[in-house]
């Protein structure tokens, strides 16, 4: 059927090119079109031959398995090394690494125990401890890398040297300590010194932060550690007794050394977690607290010690002597009230001390006592009943015994003395004659006298246990030389220390009973409890009547106008005493040179309370007789001691025993 669609309207436009003839449809004409015949087809154009395509060459890959095996083996070895190392760290060396970790993680410090005080018998401090600082530094902070200054140690040392009293070169060397974070610059510095250093640090910190500054504090690496410093408030007073402490704070002489365990206490420890060198507050801490040392109370009376030290120091200077000592002892208890040495030293400044004066010469010097020793010979004669105080003794100007002639200190005509007079005039010849009566022969007399000397404490330590104390020298009687058996009775040929000599007179004053000398009354622990010292040993040397007679004879030495000790008399008091002037063995030459002057005695003579002994070695100016230079010291110290102890005069009259007798025609 014809199409109902209206015919399309042609729109004029540009001419189109002629259409290419299309090939006839294979399936017949569409819409009535005729299929052209084969002859009517245009001839087929043969395509030009294409050039042959060259295919890319194919590379054949090798097998990856060997490489994978090699990598696997390598990784296995690496992992095995890690496992082995892990086992070593966590199993084999675990404890060592844990300890090393703790060492860096935890800080442990020693807490120094506060050293106990040393006081006199009245509780007055003679040695105490005060706050101090150890000045330290971190050398790493003075390296050029940290300080930004090439010569930081030298600059810092120049600033610190005047404050610390050290050489700059010494400080610079410490600040350059390689691979170290700690060095000690100075020990036991006062708070004032540390305050000066802090002020310097503040100044240089401000300079570092100022415009143009380096930003690094030159003294920032200087630090401090709290410590304590031993101080002796009275300077050189009693230094020979007290001793001193060394740089580590341990006792190095005297009581400080003798009782160091009690005084030192027990150090504690604190352990805490640290980071950057500082304690971590939230981590807590653990440790043991320090136990303070005990206070030691001496028998010394500070005021009497001062009087004794002043008196002996002045006389040693006036006499230009080598040294001297004074002992003051309580006759009833054996307690030492004073022990003074001259010259002495100041334990606060050991750098200025004379090494020869840093001991306690009163206990460490062994010397021949001279005539003060005659009281022991007289004690033996009286106790053995060989003579009485009024026994007559004819004393020639010379006496031949053994291989020599003996004489007294002065030439004299024949003296007609009582035994009391022999002691009062200090006759060597009279003493030899008296002690010669002790036995049936000289050998027996020697043995008897030796027994009394040893009971008086000669040849044995005093019992103090003091560092460096000498026991003196007393040979066995069978070893006494020909001259010794005659010189020992009057104090030559044997040696004593000053406390031994004083103890002899305290024994007589105490009724013939020797009480071992003591220096320590007791200790007071950190809990405040006082523990008294052990009671000293006592032993009877001579009878009470012998001691009383000897006391009366010793009064004649001071009270009688013919006595040698009149300069020791004290108005209002009865004084018993004895002079001594001995040939002195020079410790350097090993032979006799110079003299030892001495005086010993007690008061009141009838009710003894105090013993005073004085000795001066090698006086070279003025008199060298004991009565002349030691008698006045005895008087001065004894007067002071009696007043200090409130000892009143007894008011009784002295017996005034006879000194001489009238010979019969």
C-alpha positions in Angstrom: 0.0 0.0 0.0 1.2 3.4 -0.8 2.6 5.2 2.1 0.4 7.8 3.7 3.3 9.9 4.8 3.5 13.2 3.0 6.4 13.8 0.8 9.4 15.3 2.4 10.2 18.9 1.5 13.5 19.4 0.0 15.5 22.2 1.4 17.9 23.8 -0.9 21.5 23.6 0.4 25.0 23.1 -0.9 25.6 20.6 -3.5 26.7 17.2 -2.3 29.3 15.2 -4.1 28.1 12.5 -6.2 27.4 9.4 -4.3 29.7 6.5 -4.8 27.9 3.6 -6.4 27.2 1.0 -3.8 27.5 -2.6 -4.5 24.3 -4.5 -5.0 22.8 -6.1 -2.1 23.5 -9.8 -1.9 20.1 -10.6 -0.9 18.3 -8.9 -3.7 17.1 -5.5 -4.3 15.6 -3.5 -1.5 12.5 -1.5 -2.4 12.4 -2.8 -5.9 16.1 -2.0 -6.8 17.8 -4.3 -9.2 20.8 -6.4 -8.3 23.6 -5.6 -10.6 25.3 -8.3 -12.5 28.8 -9.5 -11.8 30.0 -8.0 -15.0 29.0 -4.7 -13.7 31.2 -4.9 -10.6 34.3 -2.9 -10.5 37.5 -4.8 -10.7 38.8 -5.7 -7.2 42.0 -4.0 -6.2 44.6 -6.2 -4.8 46.1 -5.0 -1.5 49.8 -4.2 -1.6 51.8 -6.8 0.3 52.7 -5.8 3.8 56.3 -6.1 5.0 56.9 -9.0 7.4 56.4 -8.1 11.1 59.5 -8.9 13.3 58.4 -10.3 16.6 60.4 -9.2 19.7 62.9 -11.7 21.0 61.6 -13.4 24.1 64.1 -13.7 27.2 63.5 -16.8 29.2 63.8 -16.2 33.1 65.7 -18.5 35.3 64.1 -20.3 38.3 63.7 -18.0 41.4 63.9 -20.9 43.8 67.7 -20.8 44.5 67.5 -17.1 45.3 64.6 -17.6 47.7 66.5 -20.4 49.4 69.5 -18.1 49.8 67.4 -15.3 51.2 65.6 -17.7 53.5 68.9 -19.0 54.9 70.2 -15.5 55.4 67.0 -14.4 57.2 67.1 -17.6 59.3 70.7 -16.8 60.4 69.8 -13.3 61.3 66.8 -14.4 63.2 68.9 -17.1 64.9 71.4 -14.4 66.0 68.7 -12.3 67.4 67.2 -15.3 69.3 70.6 -16.3 70.7 71.3 -12.7 71.7 67.8 -12.5 73.3 68.4 -15.6 75.2 71.8 -14.3 76.4 70.3 -11.0 77.5 67.1 -12.3 79.1 68.4 -15.6 80.4 72.2 -16.0 80.7 73.1 -12.4 81.6 69.8 -11.2 82.9 70.9 -10.5 86.4 74.0 -8.6 85.2 71.9 -6.4 82.9 69.3 -5.9 85.5 71.9 -4.8 87.9 73.3 -2.4 85.3 69.9 -1.0 84.6 69.3 -0.5 88.3 72.6 1.3 88.6 71.5 3.8 86.0 67.9 3.9 87.0 68.5 4.1 90.8 70.7 6.5 92.7 72.2 5.5 96.0 73.7 7.9 98.4 75.4 7.5 101.8 73.8 9.4 104.6 76.6 10.6 106.8 76.0 10.1 110.5 76.4 13.1 112.7 79.5 12.8 114.8 79.0 13.0 118.5 80.3 15.9 120.6 83.2 15.8 123.0 82.5 17.8 126.1 84.2 18.6 129.4 82.9 17.3 132.7 80.4 20.2 132.9 78.9 19.6 129.4 80.8 22.4 127.7 81.6 21.5 124.1 85.2 20.9 123.3 84.6 19.4 119.9 81.4 19.5 117.8 80.2 19.3 114.3 78.6 22.0 112.2 76.9 22.1 108.7 79.3 22.2 105.8 79.4 21.5 102.1 81.6 19.4 99.8 82.1 21.4 96.6 81.8 19.2 93.6 81.6 19.6 89.8 80.4 17.9 86.6 83.5 17.9 84.3 81.3 17.2 81.3 79.7 20.6 81.6 83.2 22.2 81.2 84.0 20.6 77.9 84.1 22.9 74.8 81.1 21.1 73.4 78.9 21.9 76.5 80.4 25.2 77.7 81.0 26.7 74.2 84.2 28.0 75.7 87.6 26.4 74.8 89.3 27.0 78.2 86.2 26.8 80.5 88.1 24.7 83.1 90.9 27.3 83.4 88.4 30.2 83.6 86.3 28.5 86.2 89.3 27.5 88.2 90.6 31.1 88.3 87.2 32.2 89.8 87.0 29.4 92.3 90.6 29.3 93.5 90.4 32.4 95.8 87.1 31.2 97.3 88.2 27.6 98.0 91.8 28.5 98.9 93.2 26.1 96.2 95.7 26.5 93.4 94.0 27.3 90.0 96.0 24.6 88.3 94.8 22.0 90.7 91.1 22.9 90.2 91.5 23.1 86.4 93.0 19.6 86.4 90.0 18.2 88.3 87.5 20.1 86.0 89.2 18.4 83.0 88.7 14.9 84.3 88.0 12.9 81.2 84.8 10.9 80.7 83.5 11.8 84.2 80.4 13.4 85.6 81.7 13.9 89.1 84.8 15.4 90.7 85.4 16.7 94.2 86.9 20.2 94.4 87.0 20.8 98.1 85.8 19.1 101.3 84.1 20.4 104.4 83.6 24.0 103.3 81.6 26.4 105.4 78.1 27.7 104.3 79.7 31.1 103.8 82.0 29.6 101.1 79.2 27.9 99.3 77.2 31.2 99.5 80.1 33.0 97.8 80.1 30.4 95.0 76.3 30.7 94.6 76.7 34.4 94.2 79.3 33.9 91.5 77.1 31.4 89.7 74.2 33.9 89.8 76.4 36.6 88.3 77.6 34.4 85.4 74.2 33.1 84.8 73.0 36.6 84.2 75.9 37.3 81.9 75.1 34.2 79.9 71.5 35.3 79.4 72.4 38.9 78.6 72.3 40.1 74.9 75.4 38.8 73.2 76.0 36.2 75.9 76.9 32.5 75.2 73.7 31.2 76.9 75.9 28.9 79.0 76.7 29.6 82.7 80.5 29.2 83.1 80.0 28.0 86.7 76.8 26.0 86.1 78.6 22.7 86.6 79.8 23.6 90.1 77.6 21.8 92.7 77.6 21.0 96.4 76.8 18.1 98.7 75.7 18.7 102.3 78.2 17.5 104.8 79.5 18.3 108.3 82.7 19.8 109.5 84.5 19.2 112.8 85.0 22.3 114.8 86.9 22.9 118.0 85.3 26.0 119.6 88.2 26.6 122.0 91.0 26.5 119.4 94.1 24.9 120.7 92.7 24.2 124.2 93.1 20.6 125.0 94.2 19.8 121.5 96.6 17.1 122.7 93.7 15.3 124.4 91.1 15.8 121.8 93.2 15.0 118.7 91.6 15.7 115.3 89.8 14.2 112.4 91.1 13.5 108.9 89.8 14.5 105.6 87.3 11.6 105.6 85.9 12.7 109.0 87.5 9.9 110.9 89.4 10.3 114.2 93.1 10.5 113.5 94.5 11.4 117.0 93.6 11.7 120.7 90.1 11.0 121.9 88.8 11.4 118.4 90.8 8.3 117.4 90.5 6.4 120.7 86.7 6.6 120.7 86.1 6.9 117.0 83.5 4.1 116.8 81.4 5.7 119.5 81.7 9.2 118.1 81.3 8.4 114.4 77.9 6.6 114.7 76.7 4.6 111.7 76.2 5.9 108.2 72.8 5.3 106.5 71.9 4.9 102.9 69.1 6.2 100.7 68.1 4.7 97.3 65.7 6.4 94.9 64.6 6.3 91.3 66.4 9.0 89.3 65.9 10.7 85.9 68.3 13.1 84.5 70.3 13.0 87.8 67.3 14.1 89.9 65.0 12.1 92.1 61.6 11.2 90.7 59.2 12.5 93.4 56.5 10.0 92.7 58.7 6.9 92.7 59.4 7.0 96.4 62.7 6.0 98.1 64.0 3.4 100.4 67.0 3.1 102.7 68.3 3.0 106.3 68.6 6.2 108.3 71.9 7.3 109.7 72.5 6.7 113.5 74.2 9.7 115.1 77.3 9.1 117.1 77.4 9.2 120.9 78.5 12.3 122.8 81.6 11.7 125.0 82.0 13.4 128.3 85.6 13.9 129.5 86.9 14.2 133.0 88.6 17.5 131.9 87.5 20.8 133.4 87.7 23.4 130.7 88.6 26.2 133.0 91.3 24.3 134.8 92.6 23.1 131.4 92.8 26.7 130.3 94.7 27.8 133.4 97.2 25.0 133.0 97.7 25.6 129.4 98.3 29.3 129.8 100.8 28.8 132.6 102.9 26.2 130.9 102.9 28.0 127.5 104.1 31.2 129.1 106.9 29.4 131.0 108.1 27.4 127.9 108.4 30.7 126.0 110.2 32.5 128.8 112.6 29.6 129.3 113.0 29.0 125.6 112.4 25.3 126.3 111.7 22.5 123.9 108.3 21.7 125.5 106.5 21.3 128.7 103.4 19.7 130.2 101.0 20.1 133.2 98.8 17.4 134.7 96.0 18.1 137.1 94.3 15.1 138.7 91.6 14.5 141.2 93.3 12.6 144.0 90.1 10.9 145.2 88.9 9.5 141.9 91.9 9.4 139.6 90.1 11.6 137.1 92.4 13.9 135.0 91.1 17.5 135.3 93.7 18.9 132.9 96.4 17.7 130.6 98.2 20.7 128.9 101.0 20.6 126.4 103.2 23.4 125.1 103.7 24.1 122.3 100.3 22.9 121.1 98.3 23.1 117.8 94.9 24.2 116.6 93.0 21.3 115.3 90.8 23.7 113.3 93.8 24.6 111.1 96.1 21.5 110.7 97.9 23.0 107.8 99.5 25.5 110.1 100.4 23.0 112.8 103.8 21.9 113.7 103.9 18.1 113.1 106.1 17.6 116.2 103.4 19.3 118.4 100.4 17.4 117.0 100.5 14.5 119.5 100.1 14.5 123.3 103.6 14.9 124.7 102.4 14.4 128.2 101.7 10.8 127.4 104.0 10.2 124.6 107.3 11.6 125.9 109.5 9.2 128.0 112.0 11.0 130.1 114.0 10.6 133.3 112.0 12.2 136.1 114.8 13.1 138.5 114.2 13.9 142.1 110.3 13.8 141.9 110.9 10.1 141.8 112.6 10.0 145.2 109.2 9.9 146.9 108.8 6.3 145.8 112.2 5.4 147.3 111.2 7.0 150.5 107.8 5.1 150.4 109.7 1.8 150.1 112.0 2.6 153.0 109.1 3.7 155.3 106.8 0.8 154.3 109.6 -1.8 154.8 110.2 -0.3 158.2 113.9 0.4 157.5 113.7 4.1 158.7 111.3 6.7 159.9 110.8 10.4 159.1 113.2 11.4 161.8 115.9 8.8 161.2 119.3 10.3 161.1 121.2 10.1 157.8 124.8 11.5 157.6 125.3 12.8 154.0 128.9 13.3 152.9 129.9 15.6 150.0 130.7 12.6 147.8 129.8 9.0 147.9 131.7 6.2 146.2 129.5 3.4 144.8 130.3 1.0 142.1 132.4 2.6 139.4 131.7 6.2 140.2 131.5 9.1 142.7 128.0 10.4 143.4 127.2 14.0 144.5 124.3 16.3 145.2 123.3 19.2 143.0 125.5 21.5 145.0 128.8 21.0 146.9 128.3 21.0 150.6 130.0 20.0 153.8 128.8 16.8 155.5 125.1 17.2 156.1 123.4 15.8 159.1 119.9 15.2 157.9 116.8 13.3 159.0 115.1 11.1 156.4 112.7 14.0 156.1 115.6 16.3 155.5 117.0 14.1 152.8 113.7 14.5 150.9 113.4 18.2 151.8 116.9 19.1 150.5 116.6 16.5 147.7 119.8 14.8 148.5 120.9 12.1 146.0 123.5 10.7 148.4 121.0 10.5 151.2 118.6 8.6 149.0 121.2 6.1 147.9 122.1 5.5 151.6 118.5 5.1 152.6 117.5 2.7 149.9 120.6 0.7 150.4 119.0 -0.5 153.7 116.1 -2.2 151.9 117.9 -5.6 151.6 120.7 -7.5 153.1 122.7 -6.7 149.9 122.4 -4.4 147.0 120.9 -7.0 144.7 118.0 -7.6 147.2 117.6 -3.9 147.7 117.2 -3.5 144.0 114.5 -6.1 143.8 112.5 -4.6 146.7 112.7 -1.1 145.2 111.8 -2.4 141.8 108.6 -4.0 143.3 107.5 -0.7 144.7 108.2 1.2 141.5 106.1 -1.1 139.5 103.2 -1.0 142.0 103.3 2.8 141.6 102.7 2.2 137.9 106.3 2.7 136.5 107.1 0.7 133.4 103.4 0.0 132.6 100.7 1.9 130.6 98.6 4.2 132.7 95.4 2.5 131.7 94.0 5.2 129.5 94.7 3.3 126.3 95.6 6.6 124.7 97.0 6.4 121.1 100.8 6.6 121.2 101.1 6.5 124.9 104.5 5.3 126.2 104.8 2.9 129.1 108.1 4.4 130.1 111.3 2.4 130.6 112.2 0.4 133.7 114.6 -2.5 133.2 114.3 -5.7 135.3 116.4 -5.3 138.5 118.8 -8.1 137.5 119.6 -6.0 134.4 120.3 -2.8 136.2 123.8 -1.6 135.4 126.4 -0.8 138.1 125.4 2.9 138.0 121.6 2.3 137.5 121.3 0.5 140.8 122.4 3.7 142.5 120.8 6.3 140.1 117.3 4.7 139.9 116.6 5.6 143.6 116.9 9.3 142.8 115.2 9.3 139.4 117.9 8.7 136.8 118.2 5.5 134.7 114.4 5.0 134.4 111.8 6.8 132.3 108.3 7.9 132.8 105.6 9.9 131.1 104.0 12.9 132.8 100.8 11.2 133.8 102.7 8.3 135.4 104.7 10.8 137.5 101.5 12.6 138.5 99.8 9.4 139.4 102.6 8.6 141.9 101.6 11.7 144.0 97.9 11.0 143.6 98.5 7.5 145.1 100.2 9.0 148.2 97.5 11.7 148.5 94.8 8.9 148.3 96.2 7.1 151.4 98.5 4.8 149.5 95.9 3.4 147.1 96.6 3.8 143.4 93.5 4.5 141.2 94.0 4.0 137.5 93.8 7.5 135.8 90.8 8.2 133.7 90.0 10.7 131.0 86.4 9.7 130.1 83.5 10.0 132.5 81.0 8.4 130.1 79.0 8.6 126.8 75.5 9.8 126.0 73.8 7.9 123.2 71.4 9.3 120.5 68.6 8.4 122.9 70.0 10.7 125.5 70.9 7.9 127.9 74.2 8.5 129.8 76.4 5.4 130.2 79.2 5.9 132.8 82.7 4.7 132.0 83.9 1.5 133.7 85.1 2.0 137.2 88.9 2.3 137.2 91.0 -0.4 138.9 92.5 0.2 142.4 95.4 -1.3 144.2 97.1 -0.6 147.4 100.8 0.4 147.0 101.7 1.4 150.6 99.9 1.6 153.9 97.8 4.5 155.0 100.3 5.5 157.7 103.2 5.5 155.3 101.2 7.7 152.9 100.4 10.1 155.8 104.0 10.3 156.8 105.1 10.9 153.2 102.6 13.7 152.9 104.0 15.4 156.0 107.6 15.0 154.6 106.5 16.5 151.3 105.2 19.5 153.2 108.7 20.2 154.5 109.9 20.6 150.9 107.6 23.5 150.4 107.1 24.9 153.9 110.5 24.6 155.5 112.9 27.4 154.7 115.6 24.8 153.8 113.3 23.0 151.4 113.8 23.2 147.6 110.1 24.0 146.8 109.3 27.2 148.7 108.1 29.0 145.5 105.2 26.5 145.4 103.8 27.7 148.7 100.1 28.9 148.6 99.0 31.2 151.4 96.4 29.7 153.6 96.8 26.1 152.3 99.0 23.2 153.4 100.9 22.2 150.3 102.9 18.9 149.8 105.3 18.8 146.9 108.7 17.8 145.5 111.1 19.4 143.0 113.0 17.6 140.3 116.0 18.5 138.1 117.2 15.6 136.0 119.8 15.2 133.3 118.0 14.9 130.0 118.6 12.5 127.2 118.5 14.4 123.9 116.2 12.4 121.6 118.2 13.4 118.5 121.7 13.0 119.9 121.0 10.0 122.1 123.1 11.3 124.9 122.7 13.6 127.9 122.2 17.2 127.0 120.3 19.8 129.0 117.8 19.2 131.8 114.3 18.2 132.7 112.9 20.5 135.4 109.8 19.4 137.3 107.6 19.8 140.3 104.9 17.5 141.7 102.6 17.8 144.7 99.0 17.9 146.1 96.9 20.1 148.3 95.6 20.5 150.9 98.3 18.3 152.3 96.2 17.0 155.2 93.0 16.5 153.2 94.2 16.1 149.6 91.9 16.9 146.8 94.1 18.0 143.8 97.4 16.8 142.4 99.4 19.0 140.0 102.5 17.9 138.1 104.6 20.1 135.9 107.7 19.3 133.7 109.7 21.5 131.3 112.1 19.9 128.8 115.5 21.6 128.1 115.0 25.1 129.4 117.8 27.2 127.9 117.2 30.6 129.3 117.3 31.5 133.0 117.2 28.8 135.7 116.8 25.1 134.9 116.0 24.0 138.5 112.6 22.5 138.9 111.8 24.5 142.1 112.6 27.8 140.3 110.7 27.4 137.0 108.1 24.7 137.7 107.3 25.6 141.4 105.6 28.9 140.3 103.5 27.0 137.7 102.4 24.5 140.3 101.4 27.4 142.6 99.4 29.2 139.8 97.6 26.1 138.6 96.9 24.7 142.0 95.5 28.0 143.3 93.2 28.2 140.3 92.1 24.5 140.7 91.3 24.8 144.4 89.2 27.9 143.8 87.4 26.4 140.8 86.6 23.3 142.8 85.7 25.3 145.9 88.2 23.6 148.1 88.7 25.6 151.3 91.8 25.6 153.5 91.7 23.1 156.3 93.0 25.6 158.8 95.2 23.0 160.6 98.8 23.7 161.3 101.6 21.7 159.5 103.6 19.3 161.6 107.0 20.8 160.7 109.1 17.7 160.9 112.8 18.1 161.6 115.1 18.5 158.6 118.5 18.2 160.4 119.9 16.8 163.6 122.8 17.7 165.8 125.6 15.2 165.5 126.9 13.8 168.7 130.6 14.4 169.4 
